[in-house]
Amino acid sequence: MYLKEEVVVRQEIKKSKFICVLSRIRSVEELKAFITRLKKEYPQASHYCSALKAGGLTHSSDDGEPSGTAGRPMLDVLLGSKGDEIGAVVIRYFGGTLLGKGGLVRAYSSSTALALENAKWILPRTLGFYQLEADYRISGKVESVLRSLNVEELNVTYGNAALYTFFAAEDPNPDLSKRFSGQIEAKLLKECQKED
């Protein structure tokens, strides 16, 4: 699952303001650029702590908070979620009261958890990308059958024959074979992930 859009949540703990922003992030470089952007949007904060979970890549930063009290607890929350390619930045405006190590861990992890609870998700689907060649004489029927199979992004190019390319969630060949007595077959070129 991936984040559909950025998420921003705020909470106040003992006069300190914690703002957690989640975004779809794929690398440490993207995370750094994201933090740079947030520093402009939320200037003069005490800390910009961060965590990243992207495939097998993980990263965290305490950004000046005591070691292990911010970035790692945030990362632990991300690792416990089903989502992937998630960057989290918790921006802290210090309110004058020290929270202690346990209080910081709770504040940063709860901010991240709250943001995840408010997130909207998208699920990737695996689709096959197919190519099919058909004689002009049956091209209208082929196109009609393909449309009835709910293929996506159907394109046709005319040369010596009609050449179709399309995406399909299921192999179209059993239906094509049945309707055209085995005369035509779609060739699977590759499988890919598509997001809704």
Contacts in CASP RR format, 6 or more apart in sequence:
PFRMAT RR
TARGET T0000
AUTHOR 0000-0000-0000
METHOD contacts of the structure
MODEL  1
MYLKEEVVVRQEIKKSKFICVLSRIRSVEELKAFITRLKKEYPQASHYCS
ALKAGGLTHSSDDGEPSGTAGRPMLDVLLGSKGDEIGAVVIRYFGGTLLG
KGGLVRAYSSSTALALENAKWILPRTLGFYQLEADYRISGKVESVLRSLN
VEELNVTYGNAALYTFFAAEDPNPDLSKRFSGQIEAKLLKECQKED
1 82 0 8 1.000
1 83 0 8 1.000
1 84 0 8 1.000
1 121 0 8 1.000
1 122 0 8 1.000
1 123 0 8 1.000
2 24 0 8 1.000
2 83 0 8 1.000
2 84 0 8 1.000
2 85 0 8 1.000
2 121 0 8 1.000
2 122 0 8 1.000
2 124 0 8 1.000
2 195 0 8 1.000
3 22 0 8 1.000
3 23 0 8 1.000
3 24 0 8 1.000
3 83 0 8 1.000
3 85 0 8 1.000
3 86 0 8 1.000
3 119 0 8 1.000
3 120 0 8 1.000
3 121 0 8 1.000
3 122 0 8 1.000
4 119 0 8 1.000
4 120 0 8 1.000
4 121 0 8 1.000
4 122 0 8 1.000
5 120 0 8 1.000
6 21 0 8 1.000
6 22 0 8 1.000
6 23 0 8 1.000
7 20 0 8 1.000
7 21 0 8 1.000
7 22 0 8 1.000
7 23 0 8 1.000
7 115 0 8 1.000
7 116 0 8 1.000
7 118 0 8 1.000
7 119 0 8 1.000
7 120 0 8 1.000
8 19 0 8 1.000
8 20 0 8 1.000
8 21 0 8 1.000
8 115 0 8 1.000
9 19 0 8 1.000
9 20 0 8 1.000
9 111 0 8 1.000
9 114 0 8 1.000
9 115 0 8 1.000
9 118 0 8 1.000
10 17 0 8 1.000
10 18 0 8 1.000
10 19 0 8 1.000
10 20 0 8 1.000
11 17 0 8 1.000
11 18 0 8 1.000
11 107 0 8 1.000
11 110 0 8 1.000
11 111 0 8 1.000
11 114 0 8 1.000
12 18 0 8 1.000
13 99 0 8 1.000
13 103 0 8 1.000
13 107 0 8 1.000
14 95 0 8 1.000
14 97 0 8 1.000
14 99 0 8 1.000
15 95 0 8 1.000
15 96 0 8 1.000
15 97 0 8 1.000
16 92 0 8 1.000
16 93 0 8 1.000
16 94 0 8 1.000
16 95 0 8 1.000
16 96 0 8 1.000
16 97 0 8 1.000
16 99 0 8 1.000
16 107 0 8 1.000
17 92 0 8 1.000
17 93 0 8 1.000
17 95 0 8 1.000
18 90 0 8 1.000
18 91 0 8 1.000
18 92 0 8 1.000
18 107 0 8 1.000
18 108 0 8 1.000
18 111 0 8 1.000
19 42 0 8 1.000
19 90 0 8 1.000
19 91 0 8 1.000
19 92 0 8 1.000
19 93 0 8 1.000
19 111 0 8 1.000
20 88 0 8 1.000
20 89 0 8 1.000
20 90 0 8 1.000
20 91 0 8 1.000
20 111 0 8 1.000
20 112 0 8 1.000
20 114 0 8 1.000
20 115 0 8 1.000
21 38 0 8 1.000
21 88 0 8 1.000
21 89 0 8 1.000
21 90 0 8 1.000
21 91 0 8 1.000
21 115 0 8 1.000
22 86 0 8 1.000
22 87 0 8 1.000
22 88 0 8 1.000
22 112 0 8 1.000
22 115 0 8 1.000
22 116 0 8 1.000
22 119 0 8 1.000
23 34 0 8 1.000
23 86 0 8 1.000
23 87 0 8 1.000
24 85 0 8 1.000
24 86 0 8 1.000
24 87 0 8 1.000
25 31 0 8 1.000
25 34 0 8 1.000
25 52 0 8 1.000
25 54 0 8 1.000
25 85 0 8 1.000
25 86 0 8 1.000
25 87 0 8 1.000
26 54 0 8 1.000
26 85 0 8 1.000
27 54 0 8 1.000
27 57 0 8 1.000
28 52 0 8 1.000
28 57 0 8 1.000
28 59 0 8 1.000
31 50 0 8 1.000
31 52 0 8 1.000
31 59 0 8 1.000
31 87 0 8 1.000
34 87 0 8 1.000
34 89 0 8 1.000
35 48 0 8 1.000
35 50 0 8 1.000
35 89 0 8 1.000
38 48 0 8 1.000
38 89 0 8 1.000
38 91 0 8 1.000
39 45 0 8 1.000
39 48 0 8 1.000
42 48 0 8 1.000
42 91 0 8 1.000
44 93 0 8 1.000
45 91 0 8 1.000
45 92 0 8 1.000
45 93 0 8 1.000
46 92 0 8 1.000
46 93 0 8 1.000
46 94 0 8 1.000
47 62 0 8 1.000
47 63 0 8 1.000
47 64 0 8 1.000
47 65 0 8 1.000
47 70 0 8 1.000
47 90 0 8 1.000
47 91 0 8 1.000
47 92 0 8 1.000
47 94 0 8 1.000
48 63 0 8 1.000
48 89 0 8 1.000
48 90 0 8 1.000
48 91 0 8 1.000
49 60 0 8 1.000
49 61 0 8 1.000
49 62 0 8 1.000
49 63 0 8 1.000
49 65 0 8 1.000
49 70 0 8 1.000
49 71 0 8 1.000
49 74 0 8 1.000
49 89 0 8 1.000
49 90 0 8 1.000
49 92 0 8 1.000
49 108 0 8 1.000
50 59 0 8 1.000
50 60 0 8 1.000
50 61 0 8 1.000
50 63 0 8 1.000
50 71 0 8 1.000
50 74 0 8 1.000
50 87 0 8 1.000
50 88 0 8 1.000
50 89 0 8 1.000
50 90 0 8 1.000
51 58 0 8 1.000
51 59 0 8 1.000
51 60 0 8 1.000
51 61 0 8 1.000
51 71 0 8 1.000
51 72 0 8 1.000
51 74 0 8 1.000
51 75 0 8 1.000
51 77 0 8 1.000
51 78 0 8 1.000
51 87 0 8 1.000
51 88 0 8 1.000
51 112 0 8 1.000
52 58 0 8 1.000
52 59 0 8 1.000
52 60 0 8 1.000
52 75 0 8 1.000
52 78 0 8 1.000
52 86 0 8 1.000
52 87 0 8 1.000
52 88 0 8 1.000
53 75 0 8 1.000
53 78 0 8 1.000
53 79 0 8 1.000
53 81 0 8 1.000
53 83 0 8 1.000
53 84 0 8 1.000
53 85 0 8 1.000
53 86 0 8 1.000
53 87 0 8 1.000
54 84 0 8 1.000
54 85 0 8 1.000
54 86 0 8 1.000
54 87 0 8 1.000
55 84 0 8 1.000
55 85 0 8 1.000
58 75 0 8 1.000
58 79 0 8 1.000
59 75 0 8 1.000
60 70 0 8 1.000
60 71 0 8 1.000
60 72 0 8 1.000
60 74 0 8 1.000
60 75 0 8 1.000
61 70 0 8 1.000
61 71 0 8 1.000
62 68 0 8 1.000
62 69 0 8 1.000
62 70 0 8 1.000
62 71 0 8 1.000
62 72 0 8 1.000
63 70 0 8 1.000
65 71 0 8 1.000
65 92 0 8 1.000
65 104 0 8 1.000
65 108 0 8 1.000
66 100 0 8 1.000
66 101 0 8 1.000
66 104 0 8 1.000
68 105 0 8 1.000
69 100 0 8 1.000
69 101 0 8 1.000
69 102 0 8 1.000
69 103 0 8 1.000
69 104 0 8 1.000
69 105 0 8 1.000
69 108 0 8 1.000
70 90 0 8 1.000
70 104 0 8 1.000
70 105 0 8 1.000
70 108 0 8 1.000
71 108 0 8 1.000
73 105 0 8 1.000
73 108 0 8 1.000
73 109 0 8 1.000
73 112 0 8 1.000
74 88 0 8 1.000
74 90 0 8 1.000
74 108 0 8 1.000
74 109 0 8 1.000
74 111 0 8 1.000
74 112 0 8 1.000
76 109 0 8 1.000
77 88 0 8 1.000
77 109 0 8 1.000
77 112 0 8 1.000
77 113 0 8 1.000
77 116 0 8 1.000
78 86 0 8 1.000
78 87 0 8 1.000
78 88 0 8 1.000
78 112 0 8 1.000
78 116 0 8 1.000
81 116 0 8 1.000
83 121 0 8 1.000
88 112 0 8 1.000
88 115 0 8 1.000
90 108 0 8 1.000
90 111 0 8 1.000
90 112 0 8 1.000
92 107 0 8 1.000
99 107 0 8 1.000
122 195 0 8 1.000
122 196 0 8 1.000
123 195 0 8 1.000
123 196 0 8 1.000
124 193 0 8 1.000
124 194 0 8 1.000
124 195 0 8 1.000
125 169 0 8 1.000
125 193 0 8 1.000
125 194 0 8 1.000
125 195 0 8 1.000
125 196 0 8 1.000
126 169 0 8 1.000
126 191 0 8 1.000
126 192 0 8 1.000
126 193 0 8 1.000
126 194 0 8 1.000
127 152 0 8 1.000
127 167 0 8 1.000
127 168 0 8 1.000
127 169 0 8 1.000
127 191 0 8 1.000
127 192 0 8 1.000
127 193 0 8 1.000
127 194 0 8 1.000
128 167 0 8 1.000
128 168 0 8 1.000
128 169 0 8 1.000
128 188 0 8 1.000
128 189 0 8 1.000
128 190 0 8 1.000
128 191 0 8 1.000
128 192 0 8 1.000
129 165 0 8 1.000
129 166 0 8 1.000
129 167 0 8 1.000
129 188 0 8 1.000
129 189 0 8 1.000
129 190 0 8 1.000
129 191 0 8 1.000
129 192 0 8 1.000
130 151 0 8 1.000
130 164 0 8 1.000
130 165 0 8 1.000
130 166 0 8 1.000
130 167 0 8 1.000
130 168 0 8 1.000
130 172 0 8 1.000
130 186 0 8 1.000
130 187 0 8 1.000
130 188 0 8 1.000
130 189 0 8 1.000
131 163 0 8 1.000
131 164 0 8 1.000
131 165 0 8 1.000
131 186 0 8 1.000
131 187 0 8 1.000
131 189 0 8 1.000
132 142 0 8 1.000
132 146 0 8 1.000
132 163 0 8 1.000
132 164 0 8 1.000
132 165 0 8 1.000
132 166 0 8 1.000
132 176 0 8 1.000
132 184 0 8 1.000
132 185 0 8 1.000
132 186 0 8 1.000
132 187 0 8 1.000
133 161 0 8 1.000
133 162 0 8 1.000
133 163 0 8 1.000
133 164 0 8 1.000
133 184 0 8 1.000
134 142 0 8 1.000
134 161 0 8 1.000
134 162 0 8 1.000
134 164 0 8 1.000
134 184 0 8 1.000
135 161 0 8 1.000
135 162 0 8 1.000
136 158 0 8 1.000
136 161 0 8 1.000
136 162 0 8 1.000
138 180 0 8 1.000
138 184 0 8 1.000
139 156 0 8 1.000
139 162 0 8 1.000
141 179 0 8 1.000
142 162 0 8 1.000
142 164 0 8 1.000
142 180 0 8 1.000
142 184 0 8 1.000
143 154 0 8 1.000
143 156 0 8 1.000
143 162 0 8 1.000
143 164 0 8 1.000
145 175 0 8 1.000
145 176 0 8 1.000
145 179 0 8 1.000
145 180 0 8 1.000
146 154 0 8 1.000
146 164 0 8 1.000
146 166 0 8 1.000
146 172 0 8 1.000
147 154 0 8 1.000
149 168 0 8 1.000
149 172 0 8 1.000
149 175 0 8 1.000
150 168 0 8 1.000
150 169 0 8 1.000
151 166 0 8 1.000
151 167 0 8 1.000
151 168 0 8 1.000
151 172 0 8 1.000
152 166 0 8 1.000
152 167 0 8 1.000
152 168 0 8 1.000
152 194 0 8 1.000
153 165 0 8 1.000
153 166 0 8 1.000
153 167 0 8 1.000
154 164 0 8 1.000
154 165 0 8 1.000
154 166 0 8 1.000
155 164 0 8 1.000
155 165 0 8 1.000
155 166 0 8 1.000
156 162 0 8 1.000
156 163 0 8 1.000
156 164 0 8 1.000
157 163 0 8 1.000
157 165 0 8 1.000
164 186 0 8 1.000
165 189 0 8 1.000
167 192 0 8 1.000
167 194 0 8 1.000
168 186 0 8 1.000
171 186 0 8 1.000
171 188 0 8 1.000
172 186 0 8 1.000
173 185 0 8 1.000
173 186 0 8 1.000
176 182 0 8 1.000
176 184 0 8 1.000
176 185 0 8 1.000
176 186 0 8 1.000
177 185 0 8 1.000
END
